[in-house]
Amino acid sequence: MSTRDAITALIRDGHTDASIALRLGCDRSTVSKTRRGLAKPDACRVVEYRPDRMPTSPAQQAANRARLLEALRAA
C-alpha cells in the first residue's frame, strides 16, 4: 500500500491531518495535499463541539415551575 493510499484510507476513517502524519511518519503538508487532491474537508474534533445550552432536566423544570408559581402567588 502506498503512502497516498494509506492517507486516503485514514481520511475516510475521519482522522485529522496531524493524526495521519503521526501514524504514517510523514509531514502534515503531505496529508493536506492528499486531502485537497481528494477534495475532502478537514476533519473536525469532537472537542470543538459545544452546544448553545444544555437541556434542562425534568426535575429542574419542576423546581423552576414551583418557584415561579410561588413567586406569582406572593405577588
Secondary structure, DSSP 4 states (H G I P E B T S, - for coil): --HHHHHHHHHHTT--HHHHHHHHT--HHHHHHHHHHHTPPPPPPGGG---SSPPPPHHHHHHHHHHHHHHHHH-
